[in-house]
Amino acid sequence: MPKEPALKADAGKIDTLRRLGRIEGQVRGISRMVAEDRYCIDILTQVSAVSRALQCVALALLDEHMERCLLDAARIGGPDEQEKLREASDAIARLVRS
């Protein structure tokens, strides 16, 4: 069965791309900090901020999946419903472990 797009072409997608762009900039900043031999605690603070930002992106993607893909599958029923539920459950488990 083909996978559905992660996000619709709407404000949610634009917001996610904007967040990922900021995260990308933060990671480049961390690289510069390491190259410049900055204080380790300052670098770790930035790493923690990037981790939190990535978790926010992951939760937004999961929320979109549950609101759109999972609910659509539940309305239709059948084997697709169970597969989408399992995918969501697996994704939640991965987020909890990270």
CYANA upper distance limits for C-alpha pairs under 8 A (distance plus 0.5 A):
  4 GLU  CA     69 CYS  CA      8.22
  6 ALA  CA     61 LEU  CA      7.67
  6 ALA  CA     64 GLU  CA      8.45
  6 ALA  CA     65 HIS  CA      7.74
  7 LEU  CA     12 GLY  CA      7.55
  7 LEU  CA     13 LYS  CA      6.14
  7 LEU  CA     61 LEU  CA      7.96
  7 LEU  CA     64 GLU  CA      7.50
  8 LYS  CA     12 GLY  CA      7.83
  8 LYS  CA     13 LYS  CA      6.84
  9 ALA  CA     13 LYS  CA      6.26
  9 ALA  CA     14 ILE  CA      8.08
 10 ASP  CA     14 ILE  CA      6.92
 11 ALA  CA     15 ASP  CA      6.48
 12 GLY  CA     16 THR  CA      6.61
 13 LYS  CA     17 LEU  CA      6.66
 14 ILE  CA     18 ARG  CA      6.65
 15 ASP  CA     19 ARG  CA      6.65
 16 THR  CA     20 LEU  CA      6.64
 16 THR  CA     57 VAL  CA      7.03
 16 THR  CA     60 ALA  CA      8.48
 17 LEU  CA     21 GLY  CA      6.62
 18 ARG  CA     22 ARG  CA      6.89
 19 ARG  CA     23 ILE  CA      6.74
 19 ARG  CA     53 ALA  CA      8.22
 19 ARG  CA     57 VAL  CA      7.78
 20 LEU  CA     24 GLU  CA      6.55
 20 LEU  CA     54 LEU  CA      8.40
 20 LEU  CA     57 VAL  CA      8.24
 21 GLY  CA     25 GLY  CA      6.83
 22 ARG  CA     26 GLN  CA      6.73
 23 ILE  CA     27 VAL  CA      6.71
 23 ILE  CA     50 VAL  CA      6.63
 23 ILE  CA     53 ALA  CA      7.41
 23 ILE  CA     54 LEU  CA      7.98
 24 GLU  CA     28 ARG  CA      6.85
 25 GLY  CA     29 GLY  CA      6.69
 26 GLN  CA     30 ILE  CA      6.76
 26 GLN  CA     46 GLN  CA      7.97
 26 GLN  CA     50 VAL  CA      7.28
 27 VAL  CA     31 SER  CA      6.84
 27 VAL  CA     47 VAL  CA      8.37
 27 VAL  CA     50 VAL  CA      7.74
 28 ARG  CA     32 ARG  CA      6.88
 29 GLY  CA     33 MET  CA      6.71
 30 ILE  CA     34 VAL  CA      6.77
 30 ILE  CA     43 ILE  CA      6.81
 30 ILE  CA     46 GLN  CA      7.23
 30 ILE  CA     47 VAL  CA      7.78
 31 SER  CA     35 ALA  CA      6.69
 32 ARG  CA     36 GLU  CA      6.52
 33 MET  CA     37 ASP  CA      6.71
 33 MET  CA     38 ARG  CA      5.71
 33 MET  CA     43 ILE  CA      7.13
 34 VAL  CA     38 ARG  CA      6.52
 34 VAL  CA     43 ILE  CA      7.81
 38 ARG  CA     42 ASP  CA      7.69
 38 ARG  CA     43 ILE  CA      7.55
 39 TYR  CA     43 ILE  CA      7.07
 40 CYS  CA     44 LEU  CA      6.64
 41 ILE  CA     45 THR  CA      6.59
 42 ASP  CA     46 GLN  CA      6.98
 43 ILE  CA     47 VAL  CA      6.75
 44 LEU  CA     48 SER  CA      6.60
 45 THR  CA     49 ALA  CA      6.83
 46 GLN  CA     50 VAL  CA      6.78
 47 VAL  CA     51 SER  CA      6.71
 48 SER  CA     52 ARG  CA      6.78
 49 ALA  CA     53 ALA  CA      6.67
 50 VAL  CA     54 LEU  CA      6.63
 51 SER  CA     55 GLN  CA      6.74
 52 ARG  CA     56 CYS  CA      6.82
 53 ALA  CA     57 VAL  CA      6.95
 54 LEU  CA     58 ALA  CA      6.66
 55 GLN  CA     59 LEU  CA      6.61
 55 GLN  CA     95 LEU  CA      8.31
 56 CYS  CA     60 ALA  CA      6.69
 57 VAL  CA     61 LEU  CA      6.73
 58 ALA  CA     62 LEU  CA      6.64
 58 ALA  CA     95 LEU  CA      8.33
 59 LEU  CA     63 ASP  CA      6.52
 60 ALA  CA     64 GLU  CA      6.71
 61 LEU  CA     65 HIS  CA      6.66
 62 LEU  CA     66 MET  CA      6.66
 62 LEU  CA     88 ALA  CA      7.84
 62 LEU  CA     91 ALA  CA      8.06
 62 LEU  CA     92 ILE  CA      8.43
 63 ASP  CA     67 GLU  CA      6.56
 64 GLU  CA     68 ARG  CA      6.44
 64 GLU  CA     69 CYS  CA      8.24
 65 HIS  CA     69 CYS  CA      5.61
 65 HIS  CA     70 LEU  CA      6.79
 65 HIS  CA     88 ALA  CA      8.18
 66 MET  CA     70 LEU  CA      5.22
 66 MET  CA     71 LEU  CA      6.89
 66 MET  CA     88 ALA  CA      7.67
 67 GLU  CA     71 LEU  CA      6.31
 68 ARG  CA     72 ASP  CA      6.47
 69 CYS  CA     73 ALA  CA      6.63
 69 CYS  CA     84 LYS  CA      7.65
 70 LEU  CA     74 ALA  CA      6.64
 70 LEU  CA     81 GLU  CA      7.55
 70 LEU  CA     84 LYS  CA      6.11
 70 LEU  CA     85 LEU  CA      7.00
 70 LEU  CA     88 ALA  CA      8.35
 71 LEU  CA     75 ARG  CA      6.71
 72 ASP  CA     76 ILE  CA      6.83
 73 ALA  CA     77 GLY  CA      6.27
 73 ALA  CA     78 GLY  CA      8.47
 73 ALA  CA     80 ASP  CA      6.39
 73 ALA  CA     81 GLU  CA      5.09
 73 ALA  CA     84 LYS  CA      7.35
 74 ALA  CA     81 GLU  CA      5.69
 76 ILE  CA     81 GLU  CA      7.87
 77 GLY  CA     81 GLU  CA      5.70
 78 GLY  CA     82 GLN  CA      7.82
 79 PRO  CA     83 GLU  CA      6.83
 80 ASP  CA     84 LYS  CA      6.60
 81 GLU  CA     85 LEU  CA      6.71
 82 GLN  CA     86 ARG  CA      6.61
 83 GLU  CA     87 GLU  CA      6.63
 84 LYS  CA     88 ALA  CA      6.70
 85 LEU  CA     89 SER  CA      6.62
 86 ARG  CA     90 ASP  CA      6.53
 87 GLU  CA     91 ALA  CA      6.62
 88 ALA  CA     92 ILE  CA      6.68
 89 SER  CA     93 ALA  CA      6.74
 90 ASP  CA     94 ARG  CA      6.76
 91 ALA  CA     95 LEU  CA      6.78
 92 ILE  CA     96 VAL  CA      6.69
 93 ALA  CA     97 ARG  CA      6.77
 94 ARG  CA     98 SER  CA      6.77
